[in-house]
Amino acid sequence: MNGAERRQRILEAEELAWVVLRVANRMQARGSTARLVVPRAPEVAYEVGVDLEEDRFLAAEEYLLQRGYVAPADISLTRASYYTITPAGLRWLERGPVTP
């Protein structure tokens, strides 16, 4: 993979992660102060139009964690991974993903 292809894949991952976070925030956090979300929830996948089993959906969740846009929430209600949207994540939602 050359540099241009790699850059394109990074931009696509960032854009998908932003959409996933935006949808999870809108559907799950609903304006709460805790901002608890489950990025890989079925309703988020459906709304985004990506199959939950796709590698790129998991990559979007990893992208959010690595960049500090979400942080693990210390909640063990179910087998799902709960996260809280960080202040950096809220700023990123307002700013939007990088465009080429």
Backbone atoms as SQL, in Angstrom:
CREATE TABLE atoms (id INTEGER PRIMARY KEY, chain TEXT, resi INTEGER, resn TEXT, atom TEXT, x REAL, y REAL, z REAL);
INSERT INTO atoms VALUES
  (1, 'A', 1, 'MET', 'N', 0.865, -1.169, 0.000),
  (2, 'A', 1, 'MET', 'CA', 0.000, 0.000, 0.000),
  (3, 'A', 1, 'MET', 'C', 0.914, 1.235, 0.000),
  (4, 'A', 2, 'ASN', 'N', 0.655, 2.143, -0.925),
  (5, 'A', 2, 'ASN', 'CA', 1.467, 3.356, -0.989),
  (6, 'A', 2, 'ASN', 'C', 0.944, 4.404, -0.008),
  (7, 'A', 3, 'GLY', 'N', 1.656, 5.523, 0.086),
  (8, 'A', 3, 'GLY', 'CA', 1.313, 6.571, 1.038),
  (9, 'A', 3, 'GLY', 'C', -0.069, 7.152, 0.826),
  (10, 'A', 4, 'ALA', 'N', -0.444, 7.356, -0.444),
  (11, 'A', 4, 'ALA', 'CA', -1.757, 7.934, -0.744),
  (12, 'A', 4, 'ALA', 'C', -2.883, 6.986, -0.336),
  (13, 'A', 5, 'GLU', 'N', -2.701, 5.692, -0.593),
  (14, 'A', 5, 'GLU', 'CA', -3.727, 4.707, -0.210),
  (15, 'A', 5, 'GLU', 'C', -3.846, 4.616, 1.307),
  (16, 'A', 6, 'ARG', 'N', -2.712, 4.650, 1.992),
  (17, 'A', 6, 'ARG', 'CA', -2.720, 4.590, 3.446),
  (18, 'A', 6, 'ARG', 'C', -3.440, 5.810, 4.026),
  (19, 'A', 7, 'ARG', 'N', -3.146, 6.975, 3.492),
  (20, 'A', 7, 'ARG', 'CA', -3.789, 8.205, 3.964),
  (21, 'A', 7, 'ARG', 'C', -5.307, 8.127, 3.739),
  (22, 'A', 8, 'GLN', 'N', -5.720, 7.607, 2.600),
  (23, 'A', 8, 'GLN', 'CA', -7.149, 7.476, 2.296),
  (24, 'A', 8, 'GLN', 'C', -7.833, 6.547, 3.288),
  (25, 'A', 9, 'ARG', 'N', -7.185, 5.439, 3.639),
  (26, 'A', 9, 'ARG', 'CA', -7.771, 4.500, 4.604),
  (27, 'A', 9, 'ARG', 'C', -7.889, 5.127, 5.985),
  (28, 'A', 10, 'ILE', 'N', -6.896, 5.920, 6.365),
  (29, 'A', 10, 'ILE', 'CA', -6.945, 6.608, 7.657),
  (30, 'A', 10, 'ILE', 'C', -8.108, 7.600, 7.680),
  (31, 'A', 11, 'LEU', 'N', -8.270, 8.351, 6.585),
  (32, 'A', 11, 'LEU', 'CA', -9.369, 9.318, 6.517),
  (33, 'A', 11, 'LEU', 'C', -10.722, 8.621, 6.564),
  (34, 'A', 12, 'GLU', 'N', -10.844, 7.482, 5.884),
  (35, 'A', 12, 'GLU', 'CA', -12.093, 6.728, 5.911),
  (36, 'A', 12, 'GLU', 'C', -12.383, 6.214, 7.318),
  (37, 'A', 13, 'ALA', 'N', -11.355, 5.727, 8.020),
  (38, 'A', 13, 'ALA', 'CA', -11.535, 5.238, 9.393),
  (39, 'A', 13, 'ALA', 'C', -11.965, 6.380, 10.300),
  (40, 'A', 14, 'GLU', 'N', -11.349, 7.544, 10.138),
  (41, 'A', 14, 'GLU', 'CA', -11.708, 8.687, 10.963),
  (42, 'A', 14, 'GLU', 'C', -13.149, 9.115, 10.706),
  (43, 'A', 15, 'GLU', 'N', -13.535, 9.146, 9.444),
  (44, 'A', 15, 'GLU', 'CA', -14.895, 9.554, 9.110),
  (45, 'A', 15, 'GLU', 'C', -15.923, 8.576, 9.673),
  (46, 'A', 16, 'LEU', 'N', -15.674, 7.278, 9.546),
  (47, 'A', 16, 'LEU', 'CA', -16.603, 6.287, 10.094),
  (48, 'A', 16, 'LEU', 'C', -16.674, 6.400, 11.611),
  (49, 'A', 17, 'ALA', 'N', -15.532, 6.585, 12.270),
  (50, 'A', 17, 'ALA', 'CA', -15.522, 6.735, 13.724),
  (51, 'A', 17, 'ALA', 'C', -16.339, 7.950, 14.148),
  (52, 'A', 18, 'TRP', 'N', -16.216, 9.049, 13.403),
  (53, 'A', 18, 'TRP', 'CA', -16.969, 10.259, 13.731),
  (54, 'A', 18, 'TRP', 'C', -18.476, 10.013, 13.583),
  (55, 'A', 19, 'VAL', 'N', -18.866, 9.348, 12.509),
  (56, 'A', 19, 'VAL', 'CA', -20.287, 9.050, 12.289),
  (57, 'A', 19, 'VAL', 'C', -20.807, 8.132, 13.392),
  (58, 'A', 20, 'VAL', 'N', -20.030, 7.110, 13.751),
  (59, 'A', 20, 'VAL', 'CA', -20.434, 6.185, 14.816),
  (60, 'A', 20, 'VAL', 'C', -20.621, 6.948, 16.122),
  (61, 'A', 21, 'LEU', 'N', -19.681, 7.821, 16.463),
  (62, 'A', 21, 'LEU', 'CA', -19.792, 8.580, 17.707),
  (63, 'A', 21, 'LEU', 'C', -20.981, 9.540, 17.665),
  (64, 'A', 22, 'ARG', 'N', -21.187, 10.177, 16.531),
  (65, 'A', 22, 'ARG', 'CA', -22.323, 11.102, 16.401),
  (66, 'A', 22, 'ARG', 'C', -23.648, 10.366, 16.585),
  (67, 'A', 23, 'VAL', 'N', -23.783, 9.213, 15.943),
  (68, 'A', 23, 'VAL', 'CA', -25.019, 8.438, 16.046),
  (69, 'A', 23, 'VAL', 'C', -25.202, 7.908, 17.465),
  (70, 'A', 24, 'ALA', 'N', -24.137, 7.375, 18.065),
  (71, 'A', 24, 'ALA', 'CA', -24.243, 6.862, 19.441),
  (72, 'A', 24, 'ALA', 'C', -24.617, 7.986, 20.400),
  (73, 'A', 25, 'ASN', 'N', -24.043, 9.142, 20.224),
  (74, 'A', 25, 'ASN', 'CA', -24.362, 10.285, 21.076),
  (75, 'A', 25, 'ASN', 'C', -25.831, 10.670, 20.931),
  (76, 'A', 26, 'ARG', 'N', -26.301, 10.740, 19.696),
  (77, 'A', 26, 'ARG', 'CA', -27.692, 11.139, 19.443),
  (78, 'A', 26, 'ARG', 'C', -28.684, 10.093, 19.936),
  (79, 'A', 27, 'MET', 'N', -28.405, 8.814, 19.693),
  (80, 'A', 27, 'MET', 'CA', -29.365, 7.765, 20.013),
  (81, 'A', 27, 'MET', 'C', -29.295, 7.296, 21.461),
  (82, 'A', 28, 'GLN', 'N', -28.109, 7.331, 22.055),
  (83, 'A', 28, 'GLN', 'CA', -27.948, 6.730, 23.375),
  (84, 'A', 28, 'GLN', 'C', -27.763, 7.762, 24.482),
  (85, 'A', 29, 'ALA', 'N', -26.904, 8.743, 24.293),
  (86, 'A', 29, 'ALA', 'CA', -26.621, 9.712, 25.352),
  (87, 'A', 29, 'ALA', 'C', -27.789, 10.670, 25.541),
  (88, 'A', 30, 'ARG', 'N', -28.426, 11.035, 24.444),
  (89, 'A', 30, 'ARG', 'CA', -29.623, 11.887, 24.464),
  (90, 'A', 30, 'ARG', 'C', -29.486, 13.106, 25.376),
  (91, 'A', 31, 'GLY', 'N', -28.338, 13.761, 25.283),
  (92, 'A', 31, 'GLY', 'CA', -28.160, 14.991, 26.018),
  (93, 'A', 31, 'GLY', 'C', -27.848, 14.830, 27.496),
  (94, 'A', 32, 'SER', 'N', -27.636, 13.591, 27.968),
  (95, 'A', 32, 'SER', 'CA', -27.328, 13.402, 29.385),
  (96, 'A', 32, 'SER', 'C', -25.927, 13.925, 29.689),
  (97, 'A', 33, 'THR', 'N', -25.681, 14.229, 30.932),
  (98, 'A', 33, 'THR', 'CA', -24.363, 14.732, 31.303),
  (99, 'A', 33, 'THR', 'C', -23.326, 13.616, 31.353),
  (100, 'A', 34, 'ALA', 'N', -23.741, 12.367, 31.574),
  (101, 'A', 34, 'ALA', 'CA', -22.797, 11.247, 31.640),
  (102, 'A', 34, 'ALA', 'C', -22.317, 10.828, 30.254),
  (103, 'A', 35, 'ARG', 'N', -23.148, 10.999, 29.249),
  (104, 'A', 35, 'ARG', 'CA', -22.796, 10.646, 27.866),
  (105, 'A', 35, 'ARG', 'C', -22.323, 9.204, 27.718),
  (106, 'A', 36, 'LEU', 'N', -23.072, 8.261, 28.301),
  (107, 'A', 36, 'LEU', 'CA', -22.741, 6.847, 28.159),
  (108, 'A', 36, 'LEU', 'C', -23.187, 6.343, 26.803),
  (109, 'A', 37, 'VAL', 'N', -22.277, 5.649, 26.113),
  (110, 'A', 37, 'VAL', 'CA', -22.587, 5.130, 24.783),
  (111, 'A', 37, 'VAL', 'C', -21.998, 3.733, 24.623),
  (112, 'A', 38, 'VAL', 'N', -22.592, 2.980, 23.715),
  (113, 'A', 38, 'VAL', 'CA', -22.090, 1.673, 23.296),
  (114, 'A', 38, 'VAL', 'C', -21.943, 1.776, 21.773),
  (115, 'A', 39, 'PRO', 'N', -20.751, 2.142, 21.300),
  (116, 'A', 39, 'PRO', 'CA', -20.582, 2.368, 19.867),
  (117, 'A', 39, 'PRO', 'C', -20.956, 1.179, 18.988),
  (118, 'A', 40, 'ARG', 'N', -20.725, -0.053, 19.484),
  (119, 'A', 40, 'ARG', 'CA', -21.029, -1.216, 18.647),
  (120, 'A', 40, 'ARG', 'C', -22.400, -1.815, 18.946),
  (121, 'A', 41, 'ALA', 'N', -23.337, -1.002, 19.376),
  (122, 'A', 41, 'ALA', 'CA', -24.697, -1.475, 19.620),
  (123, 'A', 41, 'ALA', 'C', -25.407, -1.695, 18.281),
  (124, 'A', 42, 'PRO', 'N', -26.315, -2.650, 18.221),
  (125, 'A', 42, 'PRO', 'CA', -27.023, -2.929, 16.972),
  (126, 'A', 42, 'PRO', 'C', -27.723, -1.711, 16.369),
  (127, 'A', 43, 'GLU', 'N', -28.342, -0.867, 17.214),
  (128, 'A', 43, 'GLU', 'CA', -29.058, 0.291, 16.666),
  (129, 'A', 43, 'GLU', 'C', -28.097, 1.308, 16.038),
  (130, 'A', 44, 'VAL', 'N', -26.890, 1.401, 16.570),
  (131, 'A', 44, 'VAL', 'CA', -25.883, 2.301, 15.983),
  (132, 'A', 44, 'VAL', 'C', -25.434, 1.736, 14.638),
  (133, 'A', 45, 'ALA', 'N', -25.141, 0.441, 14.613),
  (134, 'A', 45, 'ALA', 'CA', -24.715, -0.205, 13.365),
  (135, 'A', 45, 'ALA', 'C', -25.784, -0.052, 12.280),
  (136, 'A', 46, 'TYR', 'N', -27.027, -0.253, 12.665),
  (137, 'A', 46, 'TYR', 'CA', -28.129, -0.125, 11.709),
  (138, 'A', 46, 'TYR', 'C', -28.205, 1.293, 11.159),
  (139, 'A', 47, 'GLU', 'N', -28.152, 2.269, 12.054),
  (140, 'A', 47, 'GLU', 'CA', -28.263, 3.670, 11.639),
  (141, 'A', 47, 'GLU', 'C', -27.093, 4.089, 10.751),
  (142, 'A', 48, 'VAL', 'N', -25.892, 3.589, 11.068),
  (143, 'A', 48, 'VAL', 'CA', -24.693, 3.925, 10.285),
  (144, 'A', 48, 'VAL', 'C', -24.682, 3.166, 8.956),
  (145, 'A', 49, 'GLY', 'N', -25.313, 1.987, 8.955),
  (146, 'A', 49, 'GLY', 'CA', -25.346, 1.192, 7.729),
  (147, 'A', 49, 'GLY', 'C', -24.140, 0.284, 7.576),
  (148, 'A', 50, 'VAL', 'N', -23.564, -0.110, 8.710),
  (149, 'A', 50, 'VAL', 'CA', -22.395, -0.992, 8.703),
  (150, 'A', 50, 'VAL', 'C', -22.726, -2.214, 9.543),
  (151, 'A', 51, 'ASP', 'N', -22.393, -3.390, 9.036),
  (152, 'A', 51, 'ASP', 'CA', -22.623, -4.630, 9.763),
  (153, 'A', 51, 'ASP', 'C', -21.741, -4.661, 11.011),
  (154, 'A', 52, 'LEU', 'N', -22.327, -5.047, 12.140),
  (155, 'A', 52, 'LEU', 'CA', -21.581, -5.120, 13.400),
  (156, 'A', 52, 'LEU', 'C', -20.334, -5.982, 13.298),
  (157, 'A', 53, 'GLU', 'N', -20.369, -6.992, 12.454),
  (158, 'A', 53, 'GLU', 'CA', -19.249, -7.923, 12.352),
  (159, 'A', 53, 'GLU', 'C', -18.117, -7.408, 11.464),
  (160, 'A', 54, 'GLU', 'N', -18.322, -6.315, 10.774),
  (161, 'A', 54, 'GLU', 'CA', -17.283, -5.798, 9.887),
  (162, 'A', 54, 'GLU', 'C', -16.087, -5.302, 10.685),
  (163, 'A', 55, 'ASP', 'N', -14.904, -5.606, 10.190),
  (164, 'A', 55, 'ASP', 'CA', -13.671, -5.170, 10.839),
  (165, 'A', 55, 'ASP', 'C', -13.612, -3.656, 10.959),
  (166, 'A', 56, 'ARG', 'N', -14.139, -2.970, 9.983),
  (167, 'A', 56, 'ARG', 'CA', -14.039, -1.511, 10.023),
  (168, 'A', 56, 'ARG', 'C', -14.921, -0.905, 11.124),
  (169, 'A', 57, 'PHE', 'N', -15.971, -1.606, 11.536),
  (170, 'A', 57, 'PHE', 'CA', -16.785, -1.115, 12.647),
  (171, 'A', 57, 'PHE', 'C', -16.005, -1.232, 13.957),
  (172, 'A', 58, 'LEU', 'N', -15.329, -2.368, 14.146),
  (173, 'A', 58, 'LEU', 'CA', -14.462, -2.540, 15.316),
  (174, 'A', 58, 'LEU', 'C', -13.318, -1.525, 15.264),
  (175, 'A', 59, 'ALA', 'N', -12.776, -1.299, 14.076),
  (176, 'A', 59, 'ALA', 'CA', -11.685, -0.323, 13.916),
  (177, 'A', 59, 'ALA', 'C', -12.150, 1.083, 14.295),
  (178, 'A', 60, 'ALA', 'N', -13.395, 1.408, 14.020),
  (179, 'A', 60, 'ALA', 'CA', -13.930, 2.727, 14.387),
  (180, 'A', 60, 'ALA', 'C', -13.957, 2.875, 15.907),
  (181, 'A', 61, 'GLU', 'N', -14.379, 1.824, 16.610),
  (182, 'A', 61, 'GLU', 'CA', -14.390, 1.868, 18.071),
  (183, 'A', 61, 'GLU', 'C', -12.963, 2.009, 18.606),
  (184, 'A', 62, 'GLU', 'N', -12.031, 1.281, 18.034),
  (185, 'A', 62, 'GLU', 'CA', -10.628, 1.374, 18.453),
  (186, 'A', 62, 'GLU', 'C', -10.074, 2.770, 18.186),
  (187, 'A', 63, 'TYR', 'N', -10.456, 3.352, 17.062),
  (188, 'A', 63, 'TYR', 'CA', -10.022, 4.709, 16.720),
  (189, 'A', 63, 'TYR', 'C', -10.479, 5.692, 17.796),
  (190, 'A', 64, 'LEU', 'N', -11.729, 5.574, 18.206),
  (191, 'A', 64, 'LEU', 'CA', -12.275, 6.465, 19.235),
  (192, 'A', 64, 'LEU', 'C', -11.518, 6.323, 20.556),
  (193, 'A', 65, 'LEU', 'N', -11.190, 5.085, 20.921),
  (194, 'A', 65, 'LEU', 'CA', -10.437, 4.844, 22.153),
  (195, 'A', 65, 'LEU', 'C', -9.011, 5.380, 22.061),
  (196, 'A', 66, 'GLN', 'N', -8.332, 5.074, 20.962),
  (197, 'A', 66, 'GLN', 'CA', -6.936, 5.484, 20.800),
  (198, 'A', 66, 'GLN', 'C', -6.776, 6.994, 20.795),
  (199, 'A', 67, 'ARG', 'N', -7.731, 7.702, 20.248),
  (200, 'A', 67, 'ARG', 'CA', -7.646, 9.165, 20.173),
  (201, 'A', 67, 'ARG', 'C', -8.166, 9.851, 21.434),
  (202, 'A', 68, 'GLY', 'N', -8.723, 9.058, 22.353),
  (203, 'A', 68, 'GLY', 'CA', -9.217, 9.631, 23.596),
  (204, 'A', 68, 'GLY', 'C', -10.571, 10.303, 23.462),
  (205, 'A', 69, 'TYR', 'N', -11.336, 9.953, 22.414),
  (206, 'A', 69, 'TYR', 'CA', -12.660, 10.537, 22.216),
  (207, 'A', 69, 'TYR', 'C', -13.716, 9.853, 23.075),
  (208, 'A', 70, 'VAL', 'N', -13.445, 8.602, 23.469),
  (209, 'A', 70, 'VAL', 'CA', -14.276, 7.889, 24.434),
  (210, 'A', 70, 'VAL', 'C', -13.341, 7.240, 25.452),
  (211, 'A', 71, 'ALA', 'N', -13.864, 6.987, 26.631),
  (212, 'A', 71, 'ALA', 'CA', -13.118, 6.307, 27.682),
  (213, 'A', 71, 'ALA', 'C', -13.992, 5.208, 28.253),
  (214, 'A', 72, 'PRO', 'N', -13.392, 4.075, 28.612),
  (215, 'A', 72, 'PRO', 'CA', -14.198, 2.994, 29.191),
  (216, 'A', 72, 'PRO', 'C', -14.934, 3.472, 30.437),
  (217, 'A', 73, 'ALA', 'N', -16.195, 3.130, 30.516),
  (218, 'A', 73, 'ALA', 'CA', -17.003, 3.455, 31.696),
  (219, 'A', 73, 'ALA', 'C', -16.970, 2.247, 32.609),
  (220, 'A', 74, 'ASP', 'N', -16.863, 2.468, 33.875),
  (221, 'A', 74, 'ASP', 'CA', -16.786, 1.385, 34.841),
  (222, 'A', 74, 'ASP', 'C', -18.193, 0.891, 35.174),
  (223, 'A', 75, 'ILE', 'N', -18.818, 0.296, 34.160),
  (224, 'A', 75, 'ILE', 'CA', -20.184, -0.217, 34.308),
  (225, 'A', 75, 'ILE', 'C', -20.201, -1.634, 33.763),
  (226, 'A', 76, 'SER', 'N', -20.701, -2.558, 34.521),
  (227, 'A', 76, 'SER', 'CA', -20.806, -3.925, 34.022),
  (228, 'A', 76, 'SER', 'C', -22.231, -4.420, 34.150),
  (229, 'A', 77, 'LEU', 'N', -23.124, -3.740, 33.430),
  (230, 'A', 77, 'LEU', 'CA', -24.535, -4.130, 33.449),
  (231, 'A', 77, 'LEU', 'C', -24.803, -5.297, 32.512),
  (232, 'A', 78, 'THR', 'N', -24.115, -5.306, 31.397),
  (233, 'A', 78, 'THR', 'CA', -24.298, -6.348, 30.393),
  (234, 'A', 78, 'THR', 'C', -22.932, -6.700, 29.827),
  (235, 'A', 79, 'ARG', 'N', -22.923, -7.525, 28.808),
  (236, 'A', 79, 'ARG', 'CA', -21.666, -7.899, 28.158),
  (237, 'A', 79, 'ARG', 'C', -21.171, -6.810, 27.213),
  (238, 'A', 80, 'ALA', 'N', -21.962, -5.815, 26.958),
  (239, 'A', 80, 'ALA', 'CA', -21.566, -4.735, 26.055),
  (240, 'A', 80, 'ALA', 'C', -20.491, -3.863, 26.703),
  (241, 'A', 81, 'SER', 'N', -19.687, -3.220, 25.865),
  (242, 'A', 81, 'SER', 'CA', -18.665, -2.298, 26.358),
  (243, 'A', 81, 'SER', 'C', -19.249, -0.893, 26.398),
  (244, 'A', 82, 'TYR', 'N', -19.360, -0.357, 27.599),
  (245, 'A', 82, 'TYR', 'CA', -19.872, 0.998, 27.765),
  (246, 'A', 82, 'TYR', 'C', -18.710, 1.976, 27.797),
  (247, 'A', 83, 'TYR', 'N', -18.936, 3.121, 27.185),
  (248, 'A', 83, 'TYR', 'CA', -17.933, 4.182, 27.167),
  (249, 'A', 83, 'TYR', 'C', -18.621, 5.492, 27.525),
  (250, 'A', 84, 'THR', 'N', -17.824, 6.427, 27.959),
  (251, 'A', 84, 'THR', 'CA', -18.311, 7.776, 28.145),
  (252, 'A', 84, 'THR', 'C', -17.606, 8.662, 27.123),
  (253, 'A', 85, 'ILE', 'N', -18.325, 9.579, 26.545),
  (254, 'A', 85, 'ILE', 'CA', -17.718, 10.494, 25.588),
  (255, 'A', 85, 'ILE', 'C', -16.918, 11.519, 26.383),
  (256, 'A', 86, 'THR', 'N', -15.660, 11.662, 26.042),
  (257, 'A', 86, 'THR', 'CA', -14.769, 12.584, 26.757),
  (258, 'A', 86, 'THR', 'C', -14.983, 14.016, 26.258),
  (259, 'A', 87, 'PRO', 'N', -14.476, 15.006, 26.992),
  (260, 'A', 87, 'PRO', 'CA', -14.540, 16.383, 26.478),
  (261, 'A', 87, 'PRO', 'C', -13.895, 16.519, 25.098),
  (262, 'A', 88, 'ALA', 'N', -12.794, 15.787, 24.872),
  (263, 'A', 88, 'ALA', 'CA', -12.158, 15.816, 23.544),
  (264, 'A', 88, 'ALA', 'C', -13.105, 15.247, 22.487),
  (265, 'A', 89, 'GLY', 'N', -13.849, 14.202, 22.843),
  (266, 'A', 89, 'GLY', 'CA', -14.812, 13.614, 21.915),
  (267, 'A', 89, 'GLY', 'C', -15.938, 14.567, 21.588),
  (268, 'A', 90, 'LEU', 'N', -16.414, 15.304, 22.587),
  (269, 'A', 90, 'LEU', 'CA', -17.480, 16.285, 22.352),
  (270, 'A', 90, 'LEU', 'C', -16.989, 17.415, 21.444),
  (271, 'A', 91, 'ARG', 'N', -15.744, 17.861, 21.664),
  (272, 'A', 91, 'ARG', 'CA', -15.179, 18.901, 20.781),
  (273, 'A', 91, 'ARG', 'C', -15.032, 18.374, 19.359),
  (274, 'A', 92, 'TRP', 'N', -14.605, 17.108, 19.235),
  (275, 'A', 92, 'TRP', 'CA', -14.429, 16.502, 17.914),
  (276, 'A', 92, 'TRP', 'C', -15.772, 16.394, 17.198),
  (277, 'A', 93, 'LEU', 'N', -16.825, 16.060, 17.925),
  (278, 'A', 93, 'LEU', 'CA', -18.157, 16.006, 17.315),
  (279, 'A', 93, 'LEU', 'C', -18.559, 17.366, 16.759),
  (280, 'A', 94, 'GLU', 'N', -18.236, 18.429, 17.472),
  (281, 'A', 94, 'GLU', 'CA', -18.574, 19.773, 17.007),
  (282, 'A', 94, 'GLU', 'C', -17.741, 20.159, 15.791),
  (283, 'A', 95, 'ARG', 'N', -16.473, 19.808, 15.819),
  (284, 'A', 95, 'ARG', 'CA', -15.525, 20.195, 14.763),
  (285, 'A', 95, 'ARG', 'C', -15.700, 19.356, 13.506),
  (286, 'A', 96, 'GLY', 'N', -15.951, 18.063, 13.683),
  (287, 'A', 96, 'GLY', 'CA', -16.089, 17.152, 12.551),
  (288, 'A', 96, 'GLY', 'C', -14.779, 16.526, 12.167),
  (289, 'A', 97, 'PRO', 'N', -14.838, 15.471, 11.350),
  (290, 'A', 97, 'PRO', 'CA', -13.618, 14.788, 10.930),
  (291, 'A', 97, 'PRO', 'C', -12.814, 15.666, 9.967),
  (292, 'A', 98, 'VAL', 'N', -11.543, 15.317, 9.851),
  (293, 'A', 98, 'VAL', 'CA', -10.663, 16.013, 8.908),
  (294, 'A', 98, 'VAL', 'C', -11.101, 15.666, 7.493),
  (295, 'A', 99, 'THR', 'N', -11.110, 16.630, 6.631),
  (296, 'A', 99, 'THR', 'CA', -11.426, 16.362, 5.229),
  (297, 'A', 99, 'THR', 'C', -10.182, 16.603, 4.405),
  (298, 'A', 100, 'PRO', 'N', -9.976, 15.785, 3.367),
  (299, 'A', 100, 'PRO', 'CA', -8.767, 15.934, 2.546),
  (300, 'A', 100, 'PRO', 'C', -8.729, 17.238, 1.785);
